[in-house]
Amino acid sequence: MYIEEKQLKDFVVDSGLVSKKDFDAAEKEALAGKTSISNVLVRAGKIKEEEMRRMQAYVLGIPFVDLKNQKIDFDILSLIPEPIARKHNIIAFKKSDEGLEVAMTDTDDLAAIDFVKKKVKLKILPRLTDDESVKRAILQYQKSLKAEFGDIIAKEALNLKTVSEDSGESVSESDLKKMAEELPVVRIVDTLLKHAILQNASDIHIEPQEKEVVVRYRIDGILHDTMMLPKNAGPSITARIKVLANLKLDEKRLPQDGRFKIEMNTEKVSFRVSILPIYYGEKTVMRLLRENISGFSLEAMGFHGAGLEKIHSALKQTTGMILTTGPTGSGKTTTLYTMLDILNTPDVNISTIEDPIEYQMKRVNQTQVRPDIGFSFASGLRTLVRQDPDIIMVGEIRDNETASLAINAALTGHLVLSTLHTNSAAGATPRLLDMRAEPFLIVSTVNIIIGQRLIRRLNDENKESYFLNSTEIQALAKMIDLDRVLGFLREEDVVGKTATWDKIPFARPKKNKDDSDCFEGRIGIHEVLKVTNSIKELILQSKSSDVIEERAKKDGMMTMVEDGIFKAAQGITTIEEVFRVVNE
């Protein structure tokens, strides 16, 4: 069923979708890069993937199926286990007397077809599809698994042994360990962790209440109630998590922090564990950290235009500081790691000092802070500069000493990347001044400051377009400078040179759709403040963040809220989502 390149060329060129010149250029690139011509054409945007797949299906004489808006019966979908479906891009979608119809991106994958045939004992009828169809179908596994996981947990919870918290008798560590290793509690915790990974959650909250234990997942920045467990499940689950994170089982009066790692579908996920004593027991919060950071790009994270150019320019410098700012969970560390990924070439030595190490990177020397033994950011940074680094990443500047050492490292021939907890990019310099950093040292070292937040993306399937009326435009004009944003949109060719606000289509969730179904994933909104000569003067005069921001805007900086409206005008998110995040 292999398609000869000549056969494909004749068909593609004859169809008029791609010119002969573009096809010949793609052919040369494919030969040099040892990839297929179809991949090159799709990647270059010369033809849509679905159109290419339809042509391949026609040439091969195999039906093409589009699953993007098709709801598949879970009994049929689950005939192929989710890991196999994900690994081989194969989806079972229709069963008939003739056999089982499966959608594939590669109908030559005979091993996958043979596996499914042996498992279901039916004749397999391969159909060609595109990557987006497979991706949407795999999401259906996740939604259906939610109900299945709920059933597993409810069943196992009935088998848990009850531990009385009110008897006044303390349970020994050995008894707690036995309780943590019982099959029902192991299954419950494994199920909670796997479900959280499938749901793409960033945090798991396990909260004991008066009469039950509430489990909540943070998905795309918003907490959702996921499950209610019986009250007696709380101590067992906490004990199991303590075993995984290597924490003290019999310590229930003091907070504890730990970490563990699991592997699922070839993906390694670290869980950062925090346990806090509360009135009804111990509350557990786990942060999920996916260890594979490669594949991120600044563009995919939402950087664009002049802001993106400023970052690339700063990354070419061999000395100075690049700072990212924002509240907890705003993606600062991911931005730092993405920049490190760009800088990570064989000719530089990169060292980091972090708390904790959130992602593991090849060829980067990563060091974990250990405050309990006196190994702080400051002491680690002192040692790092003696390790002959070219680039240093400091997880966070928290105190005077770390700020002073980071600035000194930037002054002595190193490129330093770090984060600060401030609400805006302009707020970074007053924060450094609060840490008693000298103004003349700040202006000598800081190259750019990035402020950021994360907003939820609308998914294409459940959004609709609309136009702002005059009342909505007037309301928006009270919150931002519409002429500035329109100028940015025109500058980056998002809208035409004569476009006006009443003619720009915005996006919103479809009516009668659940909010959680309309948003999928998150993207950053940013402001990139370049420390220009005019801003250096203001820093030397210890001016406020408001004054610095006004000057940066005059220098051409797009603020976070302006970037949010920019992305809303692109149909990526809603205006309401932008203001929800910015006003938090």
PyMOL commands that set and color helices and strands:
alter all, ss='L'
color gray80, all
select helices_A, chain A and resi 5-15+20-33+37-43+49-60+74-77+82-88+110-120+131-157+173-180+183-198+233-244+305-315+332-343+371-373+377-384+400-411+428-434+439-445+460-462+470-477+482-491+501-503+515-518+533-540+545-554+560-569+575-582
alter helices_A, ss='H'
color red, helices_A
select strands_A, chain A and resi 90-96+99-104+124-128+203-208+212-219+222-230+256-264+267-278+281-290+320-325+350-354+364-368+391-394+415-420+446-458+463-467+505-509+519-530
alter strands_A, ss='S'
color yellow, strands_A
deselect
rebuild
show_as cartoon
